[in-house]
Amino acid sequence: MSTHDETIDPKNHQDINEFDASDEQDEFDNDEHEDLLDEDEQYDDEDQDDQDAAPAPARPQGRGLRSLPVVEEEELPPSKTKIKKQMHDLRDLGEELTELGKDQIAQLDIPETLRDAIREMGRIKSFGARRRQMQYIGKLMRDVDTAPIIAKLNTWKGISQQHIGYMHQLERWRERLLEGDSALTELLTAYPETDVQRLRTLIRNTLKERETGKPAKNFRELFQVLRETIPEPT
């Protein structure tokens, strides 16, 4: 063998090749991430693939490469699964906005383009066109601060749930009044200004309606009287 031949350390050669291969994989991952942002439909077609995906292995550090900076975990781009979930959440929120009334939409601090897209959704009947419009609304939602919107929706839901609870309370009172006199005594104690004579008449007539199978006219009127007697919480 010639004295001018250079001896190649197999380990160094292998480590450097592995590093080059890792760089190529990083470039591929970045391209895939950019494609994901541009193609919304990929989020619906790749659910199973994302569930099976595993985190990328750590980059090997070969000889002569230890001086390179180590990429911290928080500096890595968001995972494909996380991006997909964010897009789905925005689309779901946008869909919830399309179910609001005109007065509610007017109270939201949102861009006019998004407001117009929501209004347009109400005029679209075709399933395919509605699906495309929802994707468009989802894209518009990316540039919107969703926190105030969610807070407003939660406030409206809270009011709605409170009202439903109030109606259930009135229904329970009505059934208790039809079961015995103790409920009427309790109601008079809680609400002294109750028209007791009217209530007694409605209770008696409602019981007769049930016995004879007549229309529940007094039954419904009893509910209205309770609604006038028991104020709704504010």
TABEL-V83980 format. One line per field, one symbol per residue. phi: phi as a letter, one per 30 degrees, with the letter a starting at -180 (. if undefined). psi: psi as a letter, one per 30 degrees, with the letter a starting at -180 (. if undefined). burial: b if it has 9 or more other C-alpha atoms within 8 Angstrom, else e. A space follows every 10 residues. Layout:
BEGIN
phi: ???
psi: ???
burial: ???
END
This chain:
BEGIN
phi: .ddddcccde dddddddddd dddddddddd ddddddddcd ddddcbdddd dcdceddddd ccdicddddd dddddddedd dddddddddd ddddddddcd ddddeddddb dddddddddd edcccddddd dddddddddd ddccddeddd dddddddddd dddddddddd ddddddddcl dddddddddd bddddddddd dddddddded dcideddddd dddddddddc dddc
psi: kkffkkkkje eeeeeeeeee eeeeeeeeee eeeeeeefje fffffgeeee efklkklkkk jlkfgffkkk kleffklkle eeeeeeeeee eeeeeeeffl leeeeffkil leeeeeeeee effkekeeee eeeeeeeeee ffgkjfeeee eeeeeeeeee eeeeeeeeee eeeeeeeffl feeeeeeeee ifgkieeeee eeeeeeeeee efglkheeee eeeeeeefej kkk.
burial: eeeeeeeeee ebbebbebbe ebeeeeeeee eebeebeeeb eebeeeeeeb eeeeeeeeee ebeeeeeeee eeeeeeeeeb eebbeebbeb bbebbebbee eeeebeeeee eeebbebbbe beeeeeeebb eebbbbbbbb beeeeeeebe ebeeeeeeee ebbeebeeeb bebbebbeee eebbeebbee beeeeeeebe ebbebbbebb eeeeebebbe bbbebbbebe eeee
END
